[in-house]
């Protein structure tokens, strides 16, 4: 009688999936935990290498073995958290953790309350509906000048918004404001979890110590 081989392939696939989950599970660092807060300047890549002439994290941060928790587009500014702690990195970035990220966003035009309510309720982008966002109109913040400055049209006003997200998609804030008809001119991540960029000038960084291995 020939052996029954019907279930062998599914078993192998299951074993491979289990192995993959084990390999990809976030880990604590072998050495001391490192957490760095960095104010990413405009036109800087969120990585340590790039093409000749690119501005990268290596131009500012000499600390080894730390990696960004999430990304900021090259044309965005503000808070970037870097760490060697895989578990902390995952908790800051994985959608199920729903860590709040606050962005200061300068848009072209003057959105109405009804316009902003669309963002609070969630809008449908090409990659699906967004989660409800916190959105408030704020006064122009007292922040550094951008180099180069944004391009403003004299006859069109601009508005600053504070937008709070608990998810992260590619260029999500820009796509959300464009969806309601108000293009983003400048985007600054002000806060991520409990940390802000308040005391850091563009290009400055500082290493912080957490009270425990877990995110507060």
C-alpha positions as CSV (number, residue, x, y, z in Angstrom):
1,X,0.0,0.0,0.0
2,X,1.3,3.5,-0.9
3,X,1.7,6.0,1.9
4,X,-0.8,8.7,2.1
5,X,1.0,12.0,1.1
6,X,-2.1,14.1,0.8
7,X,-1.5,16.2,3.9
8,X,2.3,16.6,3.7
9,X,2.4,19.9,1.7
10,X,0.0,21.7,4.0
11,X,2.0,20.6,7.1
12,X,5.2,21.9,5.5
13,X,3.5,25.2,4.7
14,X,2.2,25.5,8.2
15,X,5.7,24.8,9.6
16,X,7.2,27.5,7.3
17,X,4.6,30.0,8.4
18,X,5.4,29.2,12.1
19,X,9.1,29.6,11.4
20,X,8.5,32.9,9.6
21,X,6.5,34.3,12.6
22,X,9.4,33.4,14.9
23,X,12.0,35.0,12.7
24,X,10.0,38.3,12.3
25,X,9.0,38.6,16.0
26,X,10.3,41.9,17.4
27,X,13.1,41.5,19.9
28,X,14.7,43.5,22.7
29,X,18.3,44.7,22.1
30,X,21.1,42.6,23.4
31,X,22.9,45.6,24.8
32,X,21.5,48.8,26.4
33,X,18.3,50.2,25.0
34,X,18.8,53.3,22.9
35,X,16.1,55.8,22.1
36,X,16.8,58.9,20.1
37,X,14.6,61.8,19.3
38,X,15.5,63.7,16.1
39,X,14.1,66.8,14.3
40,X,14.4,65.7,10.7
41,X,15.0,68.7,8.4
42,X,13.2,69.2,5.1
43,X,14.8,67.4,2.2
44,X,16.5,64.7,4.4
45,X,15.9,61.0,3.8
46,X,14.6,58.8,6.7
47,X,17.5,56.4,6.2
48,X,21.3,56.2,6.8
49,X,22.3,55.9,3.1
50,X,21.3,57.3,-0.2
51,X,22.6,58.4,-3.6
52,X,25.5,60.9,-3.8
53,X,24.3,64.3,-2.8
54,X,21.4,63.1,-0.7
55,X,21.0,64.3,2.8
56,X,20.6,61.3,5.1
57,X,20.4,60.5,8.8
58,X,24.1,59.7,8.8
59,X,24.8,63.4,8.2
60,X,23.3,64.1,11.7
61,X,23.3,61.1,13.9
62,X,26.6,59.3,14.7
63,X,24.9,56.6,16.9
64,X,25.2,53.1,15.5
65,X,22.6,50.3,15.4
66,X,19.5,52.5,15.7
67,X,16.7,52.5,13.2
68,X,13.7,54.8,12.5
69,X,10.3,53.8,14.1
70,X,8.2,54.7,11.1
71,X,9.1,57.1,8.3
72,X,8.8,60.8,7.3
73,X,8.7,61.7,3.7
74,X,11.7,63.6,2.3
75,X,9.6,66.8,2.0
76,X,8.3,66.5,5.6
77,X,9.9,67.7,8.8
78,X,9.8,67.1,12.5
79,X,10.0,64.3,15.0
80,X,11.6,61.0,14.2
81,X,12.1,58.4,16.8
82,X,15.1,56.0,16.4
83,X,15.8,53.0,18.5
84,X,17.6,49.6,18.7
85,X,14.6,48.1,20.5
86,X,12.5,46.1,18.1
87,X,9.6,45.8,20.5
88,X,9.4,49.5,21.1
89,X,9.7,50.1,17.4
90,X,6.8,47.8,16.7
91,X,4.6,49.4,19.4
92,X,5.2,52.8,17.9
93,X,4.4,51.8,14.3
94,X,2.1,48.8,14.2
95,X,-1.5,49.8,13.5
96,X,-3.0,47.7,16.3
97,X,-1.1,49.7,18.9
98,X,-2.8,52.9,17.7
99,X,-0.1,55.2,19.0
100,X,-1.1,58.8,18.4
101,X,1.0,61.0,16.0
102,X,0.3,64.7,15.8
103,X,1.1,66.7,12.7
104,X,1.2,70.4,12.2
105,X,0.0,71.0,8.7
106,X,-0.1,74.2,6.6
107,X,-2.7,73.9,3.9
108,X,-3.5,76.2,1.0
109,X,-6.9,77.8,1.5
110,X,-9.3,78.1,4.4
111,X,-11.2,74.9,5.1
112,X,-14.7,75.2,6.7
113,X,-15.9,73.2,9.6
114,X,-17.7,70.9,7.2
115,X,-14.5,70.3,5.3
116,X,-12.6,69.4,8.5
117,X,-15.5,67.1,9.7
118,X,-14.8,64.9,6.7
119,X,-11.3,64.2,8.1
120,X,-12.8,63.6,11.6
121,X,-15.2,61.1,10.2
122,X,-12.7,59.4,7.9
123,X,-12.3,59.8,4.1
124,X,-11.9,57.1,1.5
125,X,-8.6,57.2,-0.3
126,X,-7.4,54.9,-3.1
127,X,-6.1,52.4,-0.5
128,X,-9.3,52.4,1.5
129,X,-11.0,54.4,4.2
130,X,-9.0,56.2,6.8
131,X,-9.6,56.0,10.5
132,X,-11.3,59.0,12.1
133,X,-8.7,61.7,12.7
134,X,-8.4,64.5,15.3
135,X,-8.4,67.8,13.4
136,X,-8.2,71.3,14.9
137,X,-7.4,74.7,13.4
138,X,-4.4,76.3,15.2
139,X,-2.6,79.6,15.2
140,X,0.5,79.8,13.1
141,X,3.1,78.0,15.3
142,X,6.3,79.7,16.4
143,X,8.7,77.4,14.6
144,X,11.8,77.5,12.5
145,X,11.8,78.8,8.9
146,X,11.9,76.2,6.2
147,X,14.7,76.1,3.6
148,X,13.6,76.6,0.9
149,X,10.4,78.4,2.0
150,X,7.0,77.1,0.8
151,X,5.5,78.6,-2.3
152,X,2.5,80.8,-1.3
153,X,0.1,82.5,-3.7
154,X,-0.5,86.0,-2.7
155,X,-4.3,86.0,-3.2
156,X,-4.9,82.6,-1.4
157,X,-4.7,82.3,2.4
158,X,-3.2,79.4,4.2
159,X,-4.4,77.6,7.3
160,X,-2.5,75.7,10.0
161,X,-4.1,72.4,11.2
162,X,-3.2,70.0,14.0
163,X,-4.0,66.5,12.7
164,X,-3.8,63.5,15.0
165,X,-3.6,60.0,13.3
166,X,-3.5,56.6,14.9
167,X,-2.4,54.9,11.7
168,X,0.3,55.4,9.1
169,X,0.1,55.2,5.3
170,X,2.3,56.5,2.6
171,X,1.8,60.3,2.4
172,X,-1.4,59.9,4.2
173,X,-1.8,63.5,5.6
174,X,-1.1,65.0,2.2
175,X,-3.6,62.7,0.5
176,X,-6.2,63.4,3.1
177,X,-6.0,67.2,2.8
178,X,-5.9,67.0,-1.0
179,X,-9.0,64.8,-0.9
180,X,-11.0,67.6,0.7
181,X,-9.6,70.2,-1.7
182,X,-6.8,71.8,0.4
183,X,-3.3,70.8,-0.7
184,X,-0.6,70.5,2.0
185,X,2.1,73.1,1.7
186,X,4.1,72.2,4.8
187,X,4.0,69.2,7.1
188,X,5.7,68.8,10.5
189,X,5.3,65.8,12.8
190,X,5.2,67.5,16.2
191,X,4.4,64.5,18.5
192,X,4.7,60.7,18.5
193,X,3.4,58.8,21.5
194,X,4.5,60.9,24.5
195,X,7.4,62.7,22.8
196,X,7.5,66.0,21.0
197,X,10.0,68.0,18.9
198,X,9.4,71.1,20.9
199,X,13.0,71.6,22.2
200,X,14.9,70.4,19.1
201,X,16.0,72.6,16.2
202,X,16.1,71.1,12.7
203,X,19.0,68.6,12.6
204,X,19.3,68.3,16.4
205,X,18.9,65.1,18.2
206,X,19.0,63.8,21.8
207,X,19.2,60.4,23.4
208,X,16.6,59.7,26.1
209,X,16.3,57.1,28.8
210,X,12.9,55.3,29.3
211,X,11.9,54.4,32.9
212,X,11.3,50.8,31.8
213,X,11.7,48.6,28.8
214,X,8.0,49.2,28.0
215,X,6.5,52.2,26.3
216,X,4.7,54.3,28.9
